[in-house]
Amino acid sequence: MNNIFVYCEIEDGKVADVSLELLTKGRVLADTLGCELEALAIGSKLDGIEKELAQYGADTIHIADAECLSPYRTLPHAAIICGIFKEEQPQIALFGASPVGRDLGPRVSSALHSGLTADCTSLEIGPHTDNKSGKVYENLLYQIRPAFGGNIIATIINPDCRPQMATVREGVMKKEVAKTPGKGVVKKVDHKKYTSDADFVVRIIEREMEERKINIKGAPVIIAGGYGMGCKENFALLHELAEVLGGEVGASRAAVDAGMADHARQIGQTGVTVRPKLYIACGISGQIQHTAGMDGSSMIISINTDPEAPINKIADYAIMGDVMEVVPKMIKYYKQNSK
Ligand code: FAD
Protein backbone atom coordinates (compact mmCIF):
# COMPACT_ATOMS: atom_id res chain seq x y z
CA MET A 1 0.00 0.00 0.00
CA ASN A 2 1.22 3.52 -0.77
CA ASN A 3 2.46 5.53 2.16
CA ILE A 4 1.71 8.73 4.04
CA PHE A 5 4.11 11.65 3.62
CA VAL A 6 4.65 14.63 5.93
CA TYR A 7 6.61 17.68 4.79
CA CYS A 8 8.75 18.79 7.74
CA GLU A 9 9.57 22.45 8.17
CA ILE A 10 13.07 22.95 9.55
CA GLU A 11 14.70 26.23 10.59
CA ASP A 12 18.26 26.23 11.98
CA GLY A 13 18.10 22.49 12.55
CA LYS A 14 14.87 22.76 14.57
CA VAL A 15 11.83 20.90 13.31
CA ALA A 16 8.67 23.02 13.56
CA ASP A 17 6.10 21.92 16.12
CA VAL A 18 3.43 21.72 13.43
CA SER A 19 5.52 19.13 11.55
CA LEU A 20 5.98 16.99 14.67
CA GLU A 21 2.23 17.26 15.30
CA LEU A 22 1.57 16.07 11.75
CA LEU A 23 3.99 13.18 12.16
CA THR A 24 2.15 12.21 15.36
CA LYS A 25 -1.17 12.22 13.48
CA GLY A 26 0.41 10.62 10.42
CA ARG A 27 1.65 7.73 12.59
CA VAL A 28 -1.90 7.05 13.79
CA LEU A 29 -3.26 7.20 10.24
CA ALA A 30 -0.48 4.95 8.95
CA ASP A 31 -1.20 2.37 11.67
CA THR A 32 -4.91 2.48 10.79
CA LEU A 33 -4.12 1.94 7.11
CA GLY A 34 -1.31 -0.56 7.69
CA CYS A 35 1.12 1.53 5.64
CA GLU A 36 4.33 3.40 6.44
CA LEU A 37 4.94 7.00 7.44
CA GLU A 38 7.52 8.96 5.47
CA ALA A 39 8.99 12.40 6.23
CA LEU A 40 10.47 14.95 3.86
CA ALA A 41 13.35 16.98 5.30
CA ILE A 42 14.62 19.63 2.91
CA GLY A 43 17.18 22.20 4.01
CA SER A 44 20.82 22.41 5.04
CA LYS A 45 22.88 21.03 7.94
CA LEU A 46 20.34 18.30 8.58
CA ASP A 47 22.77 15.80 10.11
CA GLY A 48 20.99 13.57 12.61
CA ILE A 49 17.55 15.02 11.89
CA GLU A 50 16.29 11.49 11.19
CA LYS A 51 16.60 10.57 14.88
CA GLU A 52 14.05 13.17 15.96
CA LEU A 53 11.70 12.42 13.07
CA ALA A 54 11.84 8.68 13.78
CA GLN A 55 10.92 9.37 17.41
CA TYR A 56 7.69 10.87 16.13
CA GLY A 57 7.01 7.80 14.03
CA ALA A 58 8.71 8.34 10.66
CA ASP A 59 9.70 5.04 9.01
CA THR A 60 11.54 6.64 6.11
CA ILE A 61 13.10 10.09 5.99
CA HIS A 62 13.89 11.63 2.61
CA ILE A 63 16.70 14.08 3.26
CA ALA A 64 17.69 16.71 0.72
CA ASP A 65 20.58 18.47 2.43
CA ALA A 66 22.35 21.29 0.59
CA GLU A 67 23.25 24.88 1.41
CA CYS A 68 21.11 26.19 -1.44
CA LEU A 69 17.98 24.63 0.10
CA SER A 70 18.00 26.83 3.19
CA PRO A 71 16.40 29.21 3.98
CA TYR A 72 13.14 28.01 2.46
CA ARG A 73 12.34 29.07 -1.06
CA THR A 74 9.18 28.02 -2.84
CA LEU A 75 10.50 26.78 -6.16
CA PRO A 76 13.26 24.33 -5.18
CA HIS A 77 11.26 22.85 -2.30
CA ALA A 78 8.16 22.44 -4.50
CA ALA A 79 10.23 20.86 -7.31
CA ILE A 80 11.81 18.31 -4.93
CA ILE A 81 8.49 17.40 -3.33
CA CYS A 82 6.75 17.02 -6.71
CA GLY A 83 9.62 14.87 -7.99
CA ILE A 84 9.55 12.57 -4.95
CA PHE A 85 5.75 12.34 -5.00
CA LYS A 86 5.75 11.38 -8.68
CA GLU A 87 8.11 8.51 -7.90
CA GLU A 88 6.68 7.40 -4.56
CA GLN A 89 2.97 8.00 -5.27
CA PRO A 90 1.88 8.71 -1.68
CA GLN A 91 -1.75 8.16 -0.85
CA ILE A 92 -1.78 11.00 1.69
CA ALA A 93 0.42 14.10 2.01
CA LEU A 94 0.26 16.47 4.99
CA PHE A 95 1.59 20.01 5.31
CA GLY A 96 1.41 22.56 8.12
CA ALA A 97 -1.09 25.36 7.56
CA SER A 98 1.82 27.71 8.22
CA PRO A 99 3.13 30.40 5.86
CA VAL A 100 5.46 27.77 4.33
CA GLY A 101 2.83 25.02 4.10
CA ARG A 102 0.26 27.42 2.68
CA ASP A 103 2.77 28.41 0.05
CA LEU A 104 3.86 24.88 -0.82
CA GLY A 105 0.70 22.79 -0.46
CA PRO A 106 -1.43 24.41 -3.19
CA ARG A 107 1.57 24.59 -5.55
CA VAL A 108 2.30 20.87 -5.16
CA SER A 109 -1.36 19.86 -5.37
CA SER A 110 -1.87 21.97 -8.48
CA ALA A 111 1.24 20.52 -10.15
CA LEU A 112 0.09 16.96 -9.37
CA HIS A 113 -3.62 17.64 -10.14
CA SER A 114 -4.66 16.38 -6.75
CA GLY A 115 -7.01 18.09 -4.30
CA LEU A 116 -6.13 19.87 -1.08
CA THR A 117 -8.20 20.73 1.97
CA ALA A 118 -6.78 23.66 3.91
CA ASP A 119 -6.92 24.14 7.68
CA CYS A 120 -8.31 20.75 8.65
CA THR A 121 -9.31 20.43 12.29
CA SER A 122 -9.44 16.63 12.23
CA LEU A 123 -8.19 13.82 9.99
CA GLU A 124 -9.67 10.32 10.01
CA ILE A 125 -9.79 7.24 7.81
CA GLY A 126 -13.10 5.87 6.59
CA PRO A 127 -15.11 4.47 3.68
CA HIS A 128 -17.40 6.25 1.22
CA THR A 129 -20.16 5.02 -1.07
CA ASP A 130 -20.82 7.07 -4.18
CA ASN A 131 -24.56 7.75 -4.25
CA LYS A 132 -24.81 7.73 -8.04
CA SER A 133 -22.63 4.80 -9.07
CA GLY A 134 -22.87 2.80 -5.83
CA LYS A 135 -19.10 2.42 -5.94
CA VAL A 136 -17.58 1.82 -2.52
CA TYR A 137 -14.27 3.44 -1.63
CA GLU A 138 -12.37 2.02 1.34
CA ASN A 139 -9.89 3.87 3.49
CA LEU A 140 -10.28 7.43 2.31
CA LEU A 141 -8.83 10.36 4.22
CA TYR A 142 -11.68 12.27 5.87
CA GLN A 143 -10.50 15.88 5.76
CA ILE A 144 -12.64 17.53 8.39
CA ARG A 145 -12.96 21.30 8.83
CA PRO A 146 -15.51 24.04 9.49
CA ALA A 147 -17.12 25.30 6.27
CA PHE A 148 -19.67 27.91 5.12
CA GLY A 149 -18.48 30.47 7.66
CA GLY A 150 -18.20 27.81 10.32
CA ASN A 151 -21.90 26.97 10.26
CA ILE A 152 -21.21 23.34 9.41
CA ILE A 153 -18.38 20.90 10.00
CA ALA A 154 -17.65 19.44 6.58
CA THR A 155 -16.04 16.08 5.89
CA ILE A 156 -14.23 16.42 2.59
CA ILE A 157 -12.99 13.42 0.62
CA ASN A 158 -10.95 12.97 -2.51
CA PRO A 159 -11.78 9.53 -3.92
CA ASP A 160 -10.13 9.88 -7.32
CA CYS A 161 -6.85 11.80 -7.16
CA ARG A 162 -3.67 11.12 -5.24
CA PRO A 163 -2.17 12.18 -2.99
CA GLN A 164 -5.05 13.20 -0.75
CA MET A 165 -3.61 16.43 0.59
CA ALA A 166 -4.41 18.44 3.69
CA THR A 167 -2.96 21.28 5.69
CA VAL A 168 -3.41 21.56 9.46
CA ARG A 169 -2.65 24.57 11.64
CA GLU A 170 -0.13 24.48 14.45
CA GLY A 171 -1.60 23.34 17.74
CA VAL A 172 -4.62 21.57 16.23
CA MET A 173 -3.10 18.08 16.50
CA LYS A 174 -1.25 16.77 19.54
CA LYS A 175 2.53 16.39 19.42
CA GLU A 176 3.54 13.07 21.00
CA VAL A 177 6.60 10.90 20.73
CA ALA A 178 5.49 7.60 19.16
CA LYS A 179 5.07 4.62 21.52
CA THR A 180 7.16 2.61 19.08
CA PRO A 181 9.57 4.83 17.10
CA GLY A 182 9.49 4.65 13.30
CA LYS A 183 12.20 2.71 11.49
CA GLY A 184 14.09 5.91 10.70
CA VAL A 185 15.50 4.68 7.37
CA VAL A 186 17.30 7.54 5.59
CA LYS A 187 16.94 8.09 1.85
CA LYS A 188 19.41 10.72 0.69
CA VAL A 189 17.95 12.92 -2.00
CA ASP A 190 20.12 14.64 -4.61
CA HIS A 191 18.16 17.84 -5.17
CA LYS A 192 19.78 18.31 -8.60
CA LYS A 193 17.74 15.37 -9.84
CA TYR A 194 14.54 17.41 -9.41
CA THR A 195 15.57 21.07 -9.62
CA SER A 196 16.87 23.25 -12.42
CA ASP A 197 18.70 26.61 -12.38
CA ALA A 198 15.35 28.31 -12.93
CA ASP A 199 14.22 27.09 -9.49
CA PHE A 200 16.92 29.22 -7.88
CA VAL A 201 16.18 32.52 -9.61
CA VAL A 202 14.81 34.03 -6.41
CA ARG A 203 17.63 35.11 -4.14
CA ILE A 204 17.13 35.92 -0.47
CA ILE A 205 19.15 39.03 0.21
CA GLU A 206 18.19 39.67 3.81
CA ARG A 207 15.98 38.08 6.46
CA GLU A 208 14.56 39.72 9.53
CA MET A 209 13.12 37.62 12.32
CA GLU A 210 10.46 39.17 14.47
CA GLU A 211 10.05 37.73 17.92
CA ARG A 212 6.50 36.96 18.99
CA LYS A 213 5.81 39.21 21.98
CA ILE A 214 2.57 37.48 22.90
CA ASN A 215 2.75 33.71 22.92
CA ILE A 216 -0.40 32.14 24.26
CA LYS A 217 0.13 28.79 22.55
CA GLY A 218 2.32 27.28 25.23
CA ALA A 219 0.55 28.81 28.27
CA PRO A 220 -0.68 26.19 30.78
CA VAL A 221 -3.49 28.50 31.94
CA ILE A 222 -5.50 30.80 29.66
CA ILE A 223 -7.98 33.41 30.83
CA ALA A 224 -9.93 34.29 27.71
CA GLY A 225 -12.24 37.26 27.41
CA GLY A 226 -15.11 37.75 25.01
CA TYR A 227 -17.48 40.50 23.97
CA GLY A 228 -19.21 40.06 27.34
CA MET A 229 -16.21 41.76 28.99
CA GLY A 230 -17.77 45.00 27.82
CA CYS A 231 -14.70 47.14 27.15
CA LYS A 232 -10.91 47.15 26.88
CA GLU A 233 -10.49 48.52 30.42
CA ASN A 234 -12.31 45.51 31.88
CA PHE A 235 -9.73 43.24 30.23
CA ALA A 236 -7.28 44.51 32.90
CA LEU A 237 -9.10 42.20 35.32
CA LEU A 238 -8.30 39.21 33.10
CA HIS A 239 -4.63 40.20 33.02
CA GLU A 240 -4.69 40.36 36.83
CA LEU A 241 -6.28 36.92 37.12
CA ALA A 242 -3.80 35.55 34.57
CA GLU A 243 -0.92 36.91 36.59
CA VAL A 244 -2.27 35.41 39.81
CA LEU A 245 -2.73 32.00 38.15
CA GLY A 246 0.50 32.13 36.13
CA GLY A 247 -1.28 32.18 32.79
CA GLU A 248 -1.87 34.25 29.67
CA VAL A 249 -4.82 36.24 28.38
CA GLY A 250 -6.68 35.08 25.28
CA ALA A 251 -9.67 36.58 23.50
CA SER A 252 -12.56 35.82 21.18
CA ARG A 253 -12.70 37.41 17.77
CA ALA A 254 -15.59 39.65 18.82
CA ALA A 255 -13.43 41.01 21.63
CA VAL A 256 -10.48 41.51 19.26
CA ASP A 257 -12.68 43.17 16.63
CA ALA A 258 -14.03 45.52 19.31
CA GLY A 259 -10.44 46.56 20.14
CA MET A 260 -10.44 44.95 23.59
CA ALA A 261 -7.41 42.74 22.87
CA ASP A 262 -4.55 42.28 20.39
CA HIS A 263 -5.11 40.02 17.41
CA ALA A 264 -2.20 37.85 18.62
CA ARG A 265 -4.45 36.82 21.53
CA GLN A 266 -7.33 35.64 19.31
CA ILE A 267 -8.26 32.01 19.84
CA GLY A 268 -10.22 29.99 17.31
CA GLN A 269 -10.58 29.14 13.68
CA THR A 270 -8.88 32.32 12.48
CA GLY A 271 -6.70 32.72 15.54
CA VAL A 272 -4.47 30.45 17.58
CA THR A 273 -5.33 26.89 18.61
CA VAL A 274 -4.55 26.19 22.25
CA ARG A 275 -4.87 23.21 24.59
CA PRO A 276 -3.96 24.50 28.06
CA LYS A 277 -4.49 22.65 31.33
CA LEU A 278 -7.04 25.29 32.36
CA TYR A 279 -9.15 27.57 30.15
CA ILE A 280 -11.40 30.16 31.78
CA ALA A 281 -13.83 31.64 29.25
CA CYS A 282 -15.11 34.99 30.51
CA GLY A 283 -18.10 36.45 28.67
CA ILE A 284 -17.60 34.19 25.65
CA SER A 285 -20.67 32.62 24.03
CA GLY A 286 -18.78 29.63 22.60
CA GLN A 287 -19.52 29.74 18.85
CA ILE A 288 -17.96 26.89 16.90
CA GLN A 289 -15.32 29.20 15.39
CA HIS A 290 -14.09 29.92 18.91
CA THR A 291 -14.37 26.45 20.40
CA ALA A 292 -12.48 24.98 17.40
CA GLY A 293 -9.42 26.67 18.88
CA MET A 294 -9.80 25.63 22.53
CA ASP A 295 -11.96 22.53 22.93
CA GLY A 296 -8.84 20.41 23.48
CA SER A 297 -8.20 22.20 26.81
CA SER A 298 -7.93 19.81 29.76
CA MET A 299 -10.37 21.78 31.94
CA ILE A 300 -12.77 24.49 30.85
CA ILE A 301 -14.52 26.92 33.19
CA SER A 302 -17.06 29.32 31.73
CA ILE A 303 -18.34 32.49 33.33
CA ASN A 304 -21.47 33.73 31.60
CA THR A 305 -24.72 35.44 32.50
CA ASP A 306 -26.60 33.26 30.00
CA PRO A 307 -27.22 29.67 31.18
CA GLU A 308 -27.97 28.70 27.57
CA ALA A 309 -24.59 29.93 26.21
CA PRO A 310 -23.11 27.14 24.01
CA ILE A 311 -19.78 27.36 25.88
CA ASN A 312 -21.52 25.77 28.90
CA LYS A 313 -22.02 22.55 26.89
CA ILE A 314 -18.28 21.93 26.68
CA ALA A 315 -17.39 23.48 30.07
CA ASP A 316 -16.40 21.26 32.99
CA TYR A 317 -17.67 23.99 35.33
CA ALA A 318 -20.14 26.70 34.30
CA ILE A 319 -20.44 29.73 36.56
CA MET A 320 -23.67 31.71 35.95
CA GLY A 321 -22.82 35.28 36.73
CA ASP A 322 -21.47 38.65 35.71
CA VAL A 323 -17.76 38.53 34.87
CA MET A 324 -17.27 41.84 36.67
CA GLU A 325 -18.44 40.23 39.90
CA VAL A 326 -17.03 36.72 39.50
CA VAL A 327 -13.50 37.52 38.28
CA PRO A 328 -12.62 39.94 41.15
CA LYS A 329 -13.81 37.28 43.62
CA MET A 330 -11.60 34.67 41.92
CA ILE A 331 -8.60 36.99 42.18
CA LYS A 332 -9.35 37.82 45.82
CA TYR A 333 -9.90 34.23 47.00
CA TYR A 334 -7.01 32.79 45.02
CA LYS A 335 -4.69 35.39 46.54
CA GLN A 336 -6.11 34.67 50.02
CA ASN A 337 -5.76 30.92 49.74
CA SER A 338 -2.34 30.70 48.15
CA LYS A 339 0.93 31.65 49.76
P1 FAD B 1 -20.73 37.04 21.73
O1 FAD B 1 -21.18 35.97 20.84
O2 FAD B 1 -21.36 38.39 21.58
O3 FAD B 1 -20.94 36.52 23.21
C1 FAD B 1 -20.80 37.29 24.37
C2 FAD B 1 -21.14 36.40 25.53
O4 FAD B 1 -20.92 37.12 26.73
C3 FAD B 1 -22.60 35.96 25.57
O5 FAD B 1 -22.67 34.57 25.77
C4 FAD B 1 -23.19 36.72 26.75
O6 FAD B 1 -24.19 35.96 27.42
C5 FAD B 1 -21.97 36.88 27.62
N1 FAD B 1 -22.03 38.04 28.50
C6 FAD B 1 -22.44 39.31 28.23
N2 FAD B 1 -22.26 40.10 29.28
C7 FAD B 1 -21.73 39.35 30.25
C8 FAD B 1 -21.30 39.60 31.57
N3 FAD B 1 -21.36 40.83 32.11
N4 FAD B 1 -20.81 38.58 32.31
C9 FAD B 1 -20.72 37.33 31.80
N5 FAD B 1 -21.11 37.04 30.54
C10 FAD B 1 -21.58 38.03 29.77
N6 FAD B 1 -14.51 33.82 16.77
C11 FAD B 1 -13.47 33.55 17.58
O7 FAD B 1 -13.57 33.71 18.81
N7 FAD B 1 -12.28 33.09 17.05
C12 FAD B 1 -12.11 32.89 15.72
O8 FAD B 1 -11.01 32.51 15.32
C13 FAD B 1 -13.21 33.16 14.85
N8 FAD B 1 -13.10 32.93 13.52
C14 FAD B 1 -14.19 33.14 12.74
C15 FAD B 1 -14.11 32.82 11.37
C16 FAD B 1 -15.20 33.00 10.57
C17 FAD B 1 -15.10 32.62 9.11
C18 FAD B 1 -16.41 33.50 11.10
C19 FAD B 1 -17.62 33.68 10.24
C20 FAD B 1 -16.50 33.81 12.44
C21 FAD B 1 -15.40 33.65 13.27
N9 FAD B 1 -15.46 33.96 14.64
C22 FAD B 1 -14.40 33.66 15.43
C23 FAD B 1 -16.60 34.70 15.23
C24 FAD B 1 -17.57 33.78 15.98
O9 FAD B 1 -18.54 33.29 15.08
C25 FAD B 1 -18.31 34.59 17.07
O10 FAD B 1 -18.92 35.71 16.50
C26 FAD B 1 -17.39 35.05 18.20
O11 FAD B 1 -16.63 33.97 18.69
C27 FAD B 1 -18.26 35.61 19.32
O12 FAD B 1 -17.43 36.13 20.32
P2 FAD B 1 -17.96 36.28 21.80
O13 FAD B 1 -18.39 34.96 22.30
O14 FAD B 1 -16.92 37.00 22.56
O15 FAD B 1 -19.17 37.30 21.62
Residues whose N, C-alpha, C, O or C-beta is under 5 A from the ligand:
A	BS01	FAD	G149 G150 G226 Y227 G228 A251 S252 R253 A254 A255 I267 G268 Q269 T270 G271 G283 I284 S285 G286 Q287 Q289 H290 I303 N304 T305 D306 A309 G321 D322 V323
